């Protein structure tokens, strides 16, 4: 192993301990500054909410910071401000995420506040109603944003109606006003617990001390009724092209989202697919899509592609924002680039340039404690191993042109896809 690889986080400088109540703690020391960063997830997400209460998991997660049984809203945030610290919690499909930062000397206090927030939320009526209004306002704004509408519409085409990834902001807008304080209390009491929780701590604190502090504040957390997080079903390839055009009045731009159900992060060909996506719509000024659709033809204000690679078959999409009169030409051009990627081997130069892009930007993501904590959390979440970062360059360099083509052919198709366009009337 090279000296440069040893500078990356690895099994010899990441302490990993699983507490008796099921919390996995990962700590790495960095005494180059006086701060410490925490980040992590709980095994609570929208997969656990009833079908008629969509948005409940996210609503509950956001409401945790609105006050606890020992600290009201003002006291909670004054406690953080007095330390110069921050703490946030947000919901998701598979998990609820949290993160925070403080001076190393205040780590115990920060963990105490985190414990209070996660374990003893009060869901105060005034703050909860204010939060509900904020969320509904944000949803109304998104419903007038053509890019958001296109992505929401894409999901309903790409995934079966019963699949959790097909859920949209429109369903949440309908159910959120009906959610009660009792719903929030019941969801928290049933689903929040230590089992499956992951917490990373990176900064100016001894790793052993960090683990002890987590055990002190969260080691006695138990919930005998906490359910296991369900998995999500794989999605078969689309048998044909599916299209929808949504009119958003008063807009001058159309947004296009074209895509498929992509690989999960657990897929053995995820990095090959990730590299294919980089070539398609990320590298340089947004890859082949950016060059062809935006630069050469001048059809788009932006054009890019994205593969998420989460815990299930999350979307692989190509997107563009265009003048409404250019919609059809832009779609044809995007599909042409998809066809190229699925029928032709990429050139050796393209492959090597994109590999260098992957390996070259890795150190940049690890320049801060936040970046290191996020990387360690990602390794633990997806079972990548503590030496994943040290093996990363070798793994990326082992990907072949044939691997890239195979991954593209497995997940993409220029003939069977989900296409959503949102904007003004196309003949306006």
N, C-alpha and C positions, 0 to 999 in steps of 0.2 A: 504493500500500500504506500502511495507516495505521501510526501510531507504535506502537499496541498490538500490531499484527501483527509489526512488526519486533522487538519484544521476545521473540517466540517463536523457537525454534531454526529456522534456515533455511540456505539454500545459501551465504550469505555468512559464516556463523560456524561451520559444520560442515566440518571438513577430512576429505575422503574420499580414501583412497589404497588401491590394490590392490597388494599386494606380489607379487614375481615368483612366489612359491610358491602363490599363490591366496588368501591371507588378505586380506579387506577390513577396513581399519581406519577407524573414524570417531571423530573427536575433537572435543570442544567445550570451550572454556575457561570456567571460572567461578572467579574468585578471591575470591568473597565469603566462603569459608571455606577451611580448610587441607586438606580431605580430597579424595580422588579415588575415583571409582567405576568399576569395570570390569564389563562384562557382555557376553555373546555366546553364540554357538552354533557347534557343529560339525556337519557333514553326516554324522551317525551317529545311527541310531535303530532302533526295533524292526522297521522295514520290512526291515532287513538280516538279521534273525535267522532261522534255520531254523524251519520250522513245529513241529518236535518239540523246540525249545529256547526256547519262549516265556518271556519274562522275562529272557533273557540280556542284552539291550542295557541294560535298566535296572539289572540286577545289576552289570554291568561299570562303568557310569557311577558308581553309588554306591560301588563298591569302589575307585575311583581315589583317594579321600581316605583310604584305610586304610593307605597307605604306598607309598613309591617305592623305586627301587633305590639312591637316595642318602640318603633320609630314611625311617626307620621311622615308625610311627604316632605315637609320642610326640614324636619330633623334628619331624615335620611340623607338628603342632598347637602345639608349643611355639614354633616359629618364627613362627607366626601370632600367637600370644598375646603374644609379646615385642614385637610391633609394634603391638598393639592392633588388629590387622587381622582380617578374616574372608574366607573363600573357600568356595564350595560348588559342587558339580557334580550335575546330575540328568539322568536319561534321559527320552526321550519317543519318540513314534512317528516323527516326521520328523527330529528333531535331538536333540542333547545340549546342554543349557544349562549355563552357568557364570556366576558372579557373585562380586564381591568388593569390599572397601572398605579403604582404608588412608589414612594421611597422605600428602599429595602427595610428600613427600620419600622415602617408602618405596615408591613405585610400581615402581621397578626391581626391588626385592626381591620384591614381590608378583607381578610378572610372571614372575620367575624361578621362584617356587614354582608358579605356574600351569603354566609350561612343564614343570617336573619332573613334576607330577601328570598332565598330559595325555599326555606322551611316554614316561615311564619308570615306569609303575605296576609294583609288585612283586606285587600280589595275594597278600600273606602269608597262609598257611594259617589261622593262629589268628584274625586279624582278619576274614578273609573268611568263615569259619564263623560267627563272631559276627554278622556282618552278615546272613548267610543266615537265622540264627535270628530276628533282629529283623524281617526282611521277612516271614517266614512267620507270626510272631506278629501283625504288623500285618494280614496277609491274613485270619487267623482272626478278628480283631476286626471287620474289614470284613464278613466273611461272616455276622456276627451283627447287623449294622447294617441296618435295614430300608431306609433311603434308599440305601445303597450297593448292596444286593441288587437293588433296583428298577432302578437305573440300569444295572447290569450286565445284567440280564435284558432291559431295553429294547434294548440294543445288539444282542443276538442276534436280536431281532425286526425291527429297523429296517434291518439290513444283511445282505447275503448271507453265508453261512457262510464263503466264501472271502475275504471282504473284511477287510482288517486292522482296520477299526474295529469289527468284531464280536468281536474277541478280548476275553477277560474275565479277571478275577482268579482265577476257578476253574481255568482252564487253566494259569495261571502257578503256582498252588498245587501242581498236579500235576507240572509239569516242573521247577520250581526245585530240589527236592531232588536231582534227577539231574544238575544242571549241575556240571561239574568245574572245577578250576583250569586245566586244559588248555583247556577251552572258553573261559574268560575270556581267557587269554593269546592264543589263536588269534583270537578275535573282535577284540581290540584290535589285534593285529598286522595283520590284514587290513583293518580298516575305519577306524581312526583315522588322520587325516592333516590337512594344512593346507588342502587343496583344498575350497573352499566355506565355510571358517571365516569368521565375522564377529566382530569385537570392537569394542565401543564404550568410549570412555574419556571421562569427564566430570569436571571438577574443576579444582583449582588447579595446572594444568600447561600449559605452552605446547603447542598442538596438534601442532606440528612435532616437539617433543621426545617427545610421547606416541607418535607414529608411529615415531620412531627407536628407542624402547625396545622396542616390539613387534617391530620388525625384528631388533633385537639378540638377543632371547630366543626368537623363534619363526620368524624369517625363513629359517632353514636347515632347517626341518622338511619332510621329503619322505616320501611313501609312494607308490611307483610302482604298487602294487597296489590303492590305494584305489578302491573302486567308486563309481560315481555313485549317488546316492540315487534309488530308483525313485519314480515318481508313483503316486497311488492312483486307482482307477477312479471315475467318477461313478456314482451310485446312482439307478436309475429310481424314480419315485414308487411308493409302495406301491399295489397294486391293490385292497386291501381292508383292513379293520380286523384287526389281529392282537393277541391278548391273551394274557397269562400271569399267573397268580396264584401267587406263591411263599409258602409257609408258613415263617415263622421262629418257632420255638417260644419261648414265654416272653415274647413282646412284647405290649404293650398299644396300640401305635400302628401304623397302616398307612400306608405311603408310596406315593404314586402318581407314576409318570412316564409322561407322554403326549408322543409326539413323532414327528419325521420327520427324514430326512437334510436338513440345511440347506445354506445357501450356503457356499462357501469364501470366504476373505478376498479372493481374486482376482476374485470375481464382480462384474460392473459394478453389480449391484443390491444389493450387500452393505449399504451404508449405509441404503438404503430398507428392507431387511429388518430391520436393526438398530433403526431407528426404529419399525417396526411392533412389534418385540419389546418395546421400551421401553414402548409404549402398552399392550401386552398384559399384561406382568407385571414391570415394573421401576419405572416412574415413581411418585413419591410413596411410598405404602406398598405397593409391588409392583403398581402398575398396575390394570388392570381385574380381573385374577384376584384380587388382594388385596382389592379393594373388594367384589366380588361373592361370591366363595367364602368369604373369611375374615370380612370386616366385616359385610356385609349378611345373609348366611345363617348365619354362625357355624359353618361346616362344617369349617374347617381351622385348624390351629395355625400353619401358614405356607402361602403359595401364591405362586408366582412363575414367570417363564419366563426362558429363557436361549438365546441364539444365540452360538455360539463363534467361527465364522468363522476356521478354521485353514487349513492348506494343502490340505485336501481337503473333501469334503462332511460336515463335522462336524455333530453333532446340533443341532437346534432343539427344545427341550423345554419343556413346562409341567409343574410339579411341585407336589405338595401333601402335607402330612402331616396325617392325619385320624384321628378315632376310627373303629375298624373298622365301626361301624354306619352311618357316613356315607359309605362308599366310593362306592357307586353314585350317590348324589345329588351328591357332589363331582365325579365324572367327568362326569356330565351337565351340570353347571354349567360346568365347564372347556370342554367341547366347545361349549356355547352361546356362550361368549366367542370361541372360535376361529371359529365360524360367523359371528358378527358382524364379526370382523376381515376375513373372506374374502368377505363379501357386501355390506358397507356401507362407503361412504367415511367415514373419520374426520372429525370436525368440524374446522373451521378453528381453533377454540380449542385442541382437543386437539393438533393438529399444531404450532401455534405454541408451546404450553407445552412440548412434548417437544423441539422444536428448541432452545428456550432452555435446557432442561436439558442437552442435549448440548454446546452452545457455552459455557454457563456453567461447566460442570465441567472443561472442558479446562485452563484455567490452574491449577486445583487439582492436576491430575496432574503438573504440571511445576514444582512448588514445590521439589522436592528433586533432587539430582544423580541419585538412583536413578530418579526418574520421567522425567527427561530422557533418561537412558541407555536406559531401556526404550522410550521413544517413538522414539528414533533407530534402535534395533535393529529395531523393528516396521516402520519406514519402509523400511529396507534389505531386510529379509526378504521383504516383499511388493511391493517395487518401487514404492513410493508416491511416491518423489521427495523430495528434501531440503527442498522448500518445502511439503510436505503440510500441516504444522501451520498455516502461514500462509494456506493456501487453505481450511482446514477449515471455517471459519464460512460462507464463501461457498458451499461445496459442500453443507453441511447445509441452508442456507437455500433452496437450489435444489430440494430434494426436495418434490414435490407430493403432495396427497392421492391422486391417481391412481397415483403411484409406490408409495406405501405399500400400496395395495390390490393392485396388480399383484404386488408382491413376496410379500405374504401369500398370494395365490392360487397363486403359482408353487410355494411350498414347503409350505404348510399345507393340510390338508383335514380337515373335521369328520367325514368318512365313511371315509377311508382313513388309518390311523395305526397306530403301534405303542404298545401300552399294557401297562405292567408294574406290578403291585401286589405289594408285599411286606409281610407282617405276620402276625398270628395268623389262625387259621381264621376266615373271614368269618361263619360261623354260631355262633362260640364265644360 
